[in-house]
């Protein structure tokens, strides 16, 4: 690498790292803001609960005050008298009670007020509620006396369990402002109180919603993801509401918390924009300082990385030169021996082929980035081949020692071929595996000969020795499904000697072939079928449901009733079977053969053409 190129590389890498760090720290800043905001929202929710509790407590106190005052009144026929009014005047204006004046009303709704006026309140809702129900009621209305908005709270006067009139108290809405600043944590939070219609009982003008007399009017003039109709419905249904609003310059988080008394709602507000600005101010300088400090360290680190990278590249170039030399040697050796050699380099993730056009195949000289790139050379419909190829590649990367795989492929001329792949791991002086060498040779003929050696020449079924090997493999790796078993079945042909004596050995061979064909059709591909010798067959049924064994054998015996010859030379061939069921591990071939043979013996010395099952 030239000096100028090296410096350009350093500058590019440093710039990329700085951009990444700047992005990361900016994201960190945003995450901090989100966390602070989440904490503030939690604080706002707690504030709503506290504010609601304070307001409810005071409202309950005012109701209880009115009920207590009814006990001081004389409840004669004409209780709306001057004496009772004098008693009430003593409490009017008491700040602890929060009522500026009181009123007494009879059944007809004619009320006398402690201020001296007489008014008709029969049409007012709080009066009607009290006369109908034995409970407190309230109403926000404009005062007939002061022309100001007031809160009227009323309770029924009970005599002999019947309401005989109403006692009510009038409180100026300004009285409720004492709730406002007693529980606030900071100046970015506000608390307000509204009735069901959205009219303010306590208002904070600093909030963007507090600039109007009705909160719903204020909501209609700001941006909000929740519709105004939905908010109104929830407030009137006395359900809590949580929303975000914006007027284009600032943002606020608003919580609506219904009260249990008086049908009022506490509204807590948090100025989110002021909080965000504060977080930005606090974190901003620290973030930029951190970026500068990290940048200096990153530049030094980049210089070190570039140096080591240059060294490594130089080593790889030398390694590749040696590899080319080794490949030439491999090529000469493989051409002489008639094999393909492949060499997988762990460090570069490259797979090299030597003598890659052997056997009419067309492997590339080199494949980079295993296994993805190699899979491109396998047709899409060869799913099984892809799976086997992936296993071989994984073995090259992870396994140690010598391994052998057989890979069935199709040659370009259409002929089937089986490749024998032998992998050998090669390690360096430090003992770490550096590469994996593979030798590919044509094993088609060898495997065909092995397959031929494993089969009975007359029937094509497994011979005795191969069947025993395969059965032992199943018994060693013992796995059965719940409710299933392995079944070892020995079959013996009935009247087979008579057939040979009457119609000749050629007809006997024909009968053996017919039975073998029936067995192949009746059983599954992975069941083990064997001609054990003479007229004796063995079937090892893998993983068969226990309740299906008898049905399966009965069906087989029906199929194996064969007739050969005509008239006086007619011979009937049937089958007798002894079956041993294996449901647990620990059984060997000798044991299961012995048990199945004993069961067969009992059948042969009985009525024949039947079966016996034991376990």
N, C-alpha and C positions, 0 to 999 in steps of 0.2 A: 504494500500500500504506500502510495506517495504521501509525502509530508503534508501537502496542501489538502489532499483528500481526507487525511486523518483529522486535520483541524476542522474541516467542514463537517465530518461525521460527528465530532465532539460537539460542535455548535448545534447541529440538528438534534442530537440526542438530548442535550441540555435543555434546549427550547421545549422539546416535547415533554420532558420531565417537569419543567416549570409550569407548563400549561396544565398538566395533570394535577400538580400540587395545588395550583391556584383554584382549579375546579373543585378539588377535594375540600379545601379549606372553605371555599364559598358554600359548598354543600353542608359543611360542618356548621357554618354560621346560620344557614337556613334551618338545620335540624335543631339548633339551640333555640332559635326563635319559636319553632313549633312546640318545643318542650315548655318554654316559658309561657307560651300562650295557653297550652293545655293546663298548666298549673293555675293560670289566671282564670280560666274557665271553671276549673274546680272550685276556686275561691269564690267566683261569682255564684255558682250553684249553692255553695254553703251560705253565702250572703243572703240569697233569696230565702233559704230556709230560716235563717236567723231573723231576717226582716219580717217574714211572715209570722214567725213565732212572737216577736215583739208586738206587732200590730194586733194579732189575735189576743194576746194577753191583755193589752190595754182595752180593746173592744169588749172583751169578756168582763173586764173590771168595770167598764161603764154600764154594761147591762146589769151586772150584779148590784151596782150602785142604785140604779133605778128600782130594781126589785126590793132592795133594802129600804128605800125611801117610801115605798108603798106601805111598809109596816108602821111608819110614823103617822100615817093619815088616819083620820077618823072616817070610818066607812059607813056613815049613816045614810039616810035616803038622799040627803043633799050634801054629798061630800065635796062638791065643787063650790067651796065656800072660802071666805076670806081667811079663816083660821088656818086651813090647810095650805093656802097660798102663802101665808106668812111663814109657815114652817119651811116651805120650799125656798122662799126668798133668802133664808139664812144660808142655804147651800149654793145659790146662784152666784156665779162668778168665782167660785172656789177653784183655783187652778188645778188642785189635785183631782177634783171631780171632772174637770174639763167642760162642764156645761155652763153656758152664759145665762141661760134662763130655762125655766120649766113651764109646763102647761098641764092643766087638768081638764079632761073631757068626759062628759057624761055619755050615756048610751046613745043619745041622738047625735053626738059629735060636736056639741057646743062646748067650746073650750075657753077657759080663762087662763091667761098667761101671767107669769110673775111680773112682767113689765106693766101690767094693768090693762091690756087689751083683751077683748072677747072676740073670738073668731070661730068660724064653722069649718071643722076639719073632717066632716062626715064623708067627703068624697076622696079623701086622701088614702093612699094605699096602706100606709103604716097603721092608720086607725082601723081600716077594714080588716087587715091581717090580725091585729090584736083582738078584735071583737070576735073573729071567727076561730082563732086558734090561741091556745094558751102558750104563747111564746113571744120573744122579743122580735121586733121588726125595725128596719131603718130605711131612710130615704135621703138622697141628696137632692136638695131643692133650693130655690131662691127664697130668702126670708121675706115675709110680708112686712116685717118691722124694719130691718136694716137694709133690705134689698141686696144682700150679699149671699153667696153660696154657703149653705150650712148643711151639717149632717144632723138629721132628726132621728133620734132613737127612742123607741116607745115600748112599753110593757103593759099588759093588761092589769087592771085592778080587780082582784078576785074576791068575791064574797059568796060564801056557801057554794064553792066550786063553780061559780058562774061569773063571767066577766061583767062588771057593772060600769066600767069606764076604762079610761086610758090615762096613764102618766107618761109624758114624753119630755125629753130634754133636747135642747138645741146647742150644738157645738160648732163654733167657727172652724172651717176647714184648716185655717192657719194653725189651729191647735195641734193638728196631727203632724206638723213639721218637726215637732220635738223628736219624732222617731228617726228623723233623717240622718243626722250626723253622729249618732251614738254608736253605730256598729260598722261604719265604713273603714276599710283598711288603708285606702289611698285615694288620692284625688282623681284617679282615672275611673273610679267607680261611683255610680249614682244609684239612689233608691227612690222609687216613686210608687204611688198607690192610685189605682183606678177602680171604677165600678164596672159592672158588666157591660155597660154601653160604651166604655172607653173614656169616660169623663174623668179628668184628673181630680183626685182628692189631695194628693201631694205631688207637686211637680218640681222637676229640676230643669230650669231653663238652659243649663250648660249642655244638656243632652240634645242631639238633633231632633229627637221626638218631643222634647219639652218646649218647643217653640210655639206649639198650638195648644188649645184648650182640650182637645180630644186626641188621644193617642192614635186612633185609627185614621184620623185625618192626617196626622204626621206620617204614618206608615204608607199612606197612598202617595206620598211625595218623595220617597226614597227608594233605592234599589234593594230588593229582597228576593231571595230564591223561593221563599214560601209565599203562597198567594194570600192576599188580604182576607179573602173569604174564609180560608182555612184557619187563619189566626183568630178571626172574630168568632168562628164557630167553637174553637177549642176554649177560648176565654169564656164564652157564654155557657159552654158545657162544663166549665170549671175544671179544665184539664191543663196540666203544665205545658208550656210552649218554650222552645229554644230556637232562636233565629239569629242570622247575621244580616246587618243592614249597612248601606253606604250611601252617602250623598255626593260622591264623586271626589271629595277631598279627604274625607276621613271615614273610618270604619268603626262600627260598634257591635258588640255582642249583647243581646237582650234576652233575659229570662223572665217569663211570666209564671208566677207561682200563685195559684188560687188559695184564698183563705177559707177556713172552715166556718167562720162567722161573717155575717153581714154581706156575703156574696161579693166581697171585694177581691182585688187581685194585686199582689205586690209585683212591681216591675223593677228588676235590677239591670243596670246598664254598665258595660265596661267599654272604655275608649281604647280600642285595639291599636289604632294608629299611633297613639302616644306611647304605648308600651313597646311597639315595634321599633319606633324611633329611639327609644331608650336603649333597647337591646343592641341596635345597630351602633349607637354611640359607644357603648361599653365594649362590645366585641370588635368593632371595626379596626381600631388601632392595633389591638393584639393580633388580629388575623394578619394584617399587613406586616407587622414585625416578624411574625412566625414565617411568613412567605419568604422574606429576605434571608432569615437565618437558615432556613431549609435549603434555599436556592444555592447558597455558598457551599453547603455540605454536598448537595447533589452534583454540583459542578466537579468537585474533587472526586466523588464517586464515579462520575461519568468518565473522567480521565483514566481512572484505574480500570474500569470495565473495557474501555477501548483498547488499552494496552494488552490486557489479558486476551481479548478477542482477537487481536492481531497475532499474538503468540499462538493461540489455538488454531487459527487459520493456517499459519505457517506449518504447524505440526500436521494438520490434515492434508496439506499439499504433499508433504513428504510421505505421509501414510498412503495417499493415493498413488504416488509413484511406485511405492513398494507393492501396492495392490495390483497395479497393472503388470508388474513383473511376475507376481504370483499367478495372476490370471493366465498369462502366457504359458506358464508351466502346467497349470491345470488343463489348459486347452489341449496341449500336446498329450497329456496323460489320458484325458477323457476320450480323445479321438482314437487312441490306441485300444482302450478298454471297451469302447462302445457304450458309454454312459454319458448322461448330462450331469454336470456339476453346478451347483448353485452355492453362492457364498453370501451370507447375510451379515452386514456390518452393523453392530449395535449403535456405534457412535453416530454414524451418518444416516441410519435408517434406510440403507440402500440394499437391494437384493440384486446380485450380479449372477448372470448365467454364462456358463462356458459350454461350448458345443451345443448351443441351444436349438439347433435345427435337426438334431438326431431324432430318429423314429418318425420323420415327417412332421414334427411339431414345430410351432413357431413362437416360442417364448421370446420376449424382448431381451436385448443385451443387458438392460438395467431397468429396475423399477424403483422409484423413489416413494417415500411416504407410505409404508405399509400400514394396515392391509388395504386401505381404501383404493389406492391406484391399481393394485393387482386385481381387484374384483372387476375392473373394467374389461379385463380380457376374458371373463367367463360370461357366456350368454345368459340373458335375463331368466330364461325358463329353467336353467340348471340350478335350482334351489339347493338340492342335496349336495351338489358339487361345491357350491359356494360355502356351505356349512363345513364340509371336510377341509377345504382350502383354508378357511379361517382357523380351524383347529390346528393345522400344521404351522401356520404363522404364529399363533399364540405359543405353541410348543417351542418354536425357535427363539422367542423372546424371553420365555420364563423357565423352561425346563433345562436341566443339566444332565449330561451323560449322552448315551446313545439311544435313539428311539427309531422305530420302524413304523411306517404307515403304508397302507395300500390305497391308491386313489384310482377309481375307475373313471376313464375319460373316453372321449370319442376322437379318433384321428381325423385329420382333414379329409381323408378318402372315405370316411363313413364307418370304418371298422372300429369295433370296441377294443379297448386296450386297458390294461391294469398296470399302473406305475407303482413300483416299489420304491419308496422314499426312505432313505436312511439318513438321519440327522445326527451330527456329531458336534458338540459344543467345544470350542477352543478358548482357553483362558490365557491371560498374559502372565508376566512374571509375578504380579501381585495376587494371582489367584482369581481375579475377576474375569468373568466371561466377556470376551471381546467380540467374538463372531461365532457364527454357526454355519458349518459346511454340510451340504446335503448332496447325496448321490442318488440320481434318478435312473432306474433301469427298467426294462420291459419285463414284467413278471407274468404276462398273460399266459404263456405256455406252461410255466411252472405251476401256477394256481389251477389251471385246467387239469394238469396231471394229478395234483393233490386232490382236487375235487373227484376225479375219476377213481383215485385210490380209496376214497372215503365211501364209495357207493358199491352196493351189490350189483354185479354185472347183469343179473337176470331181471330184477325188479326195479332197479334204479333207486331203491330206498337206501338209507344209511346201512353200512355194514355193522357188525357187532362191535368192533373196537371203537369206531367213530361215534356210534350211538352212546356207548358207555362214557366217553369223554364229554359229550355234550350234556348228558344227564347229570354227570358229576359237577359240571359248571353251574347248572341251575341249582343243584342242591347246595353248593358252596355259597353262592349269592342268593340265599333263600329269601324270597319275598312273595307272599300271597296276600290277596285282598281279603277284607273281612267277609266271612261267610263262604270263602273259596278254599280249594285244596289243589295240590298236584295229584295226578292219578297215574300210576304205573300199571299198564295192562299187557298181559301176555296172552296171545291168541294162538290157538292150535287148530289146524284144519281137521275136521272129522271125516273119516272114510277116504283119506288121502292115499293110503297104501292100496286100498281097493281100486281107486282110480288109476294108479300107476299099473297095477296088475291087470286090470281089465282093458284099459284104453291106451296104455303105454306111457312112457316118461315124457314124451312130447306134450301130451294132453295134461300131464301133471304140471309141467312148466307153464303151460297156458293158464291153468288154474291159479298158480302162484302169482302170475302177472295180473290176472283179473282181480284178485284180492288186493294186491298192491295198489291198483288203480282206484278201487273202491275206497281204500284207506286215504289216499291223497285227496279224493273228492270230499270225503266225509269230515276230515279233520282240518284244522287251521294251518296256515303256512308255518307258524312258529312252533307247532307241536312236533315232537321228535318221533319219526316213523322209521322202523328198522326191521329188516329181515334178520332174525336172530340165528337162523340155521335151519336147514331142512324145510319142514312145513310150519315152522314156528315164527311168529311175528311179535314184535314189541312196539307198543305205543306209549309214549310219555306225554300226557295231556297237561299243559302248563296253565295254571290259574283257571280252573273251571269251578263255577258255583257248585257247592255241595249238593244242592237239591236238583241239579241238572245231570248228575253222573249217570244214574240209572236210566233216565230217558235217552241219554246219548248212546249208551251201550246197547239198549234194547233196539234203538233205530239201526245201529250198525249191524246187529245180528240178523235183522230182517233183510238188509241189503246183501249180506254175504251168504245167502242160501242160493247156491248155484247148481245147475243140472248139466251134465255132460253125457253124450252118447244117446242112443235110441233103443227103445223096446227092452230086450233082455240084457243089453249091454249098457243100460242107463245107470249112471252113478250120480247120487246127490251129495254135494259138498256143503257142509255147514261149518260153523265156527263155535268153539268153546273158549271162554275167557275167564281168566282169574285177574282180579283187580285189587290193588293195594293203594289206599289213600294216604297221602302225606300232608299233614296240616301244621307240623312244627319242625323247626330246624334240628339238625343233629343226626339225621338219617343218611346212611351211605347206600351206594348202589347194591352192594351185596345183600343188605337187609331187605330193601324193597323188592329185589328180584326173588329172594327166598320166599317172602310173604305172598307175592303175586303167584309164584309157581305152586305153593301149597294150596292156594285157592283154586288154581286151574286143575290140580290133581283131583280135588274133590268133585269138580264138575265132570272131568273125563271118566271118573269111575261111578258116575251117576247116570243121568239120562242123556248127557252130552247136549250139544246145541243150546247151551245156557251160559250163565255167568254167576260168579260169586264175588262179592265185595267184602273186603276186610280192611281194618286199619289198626 
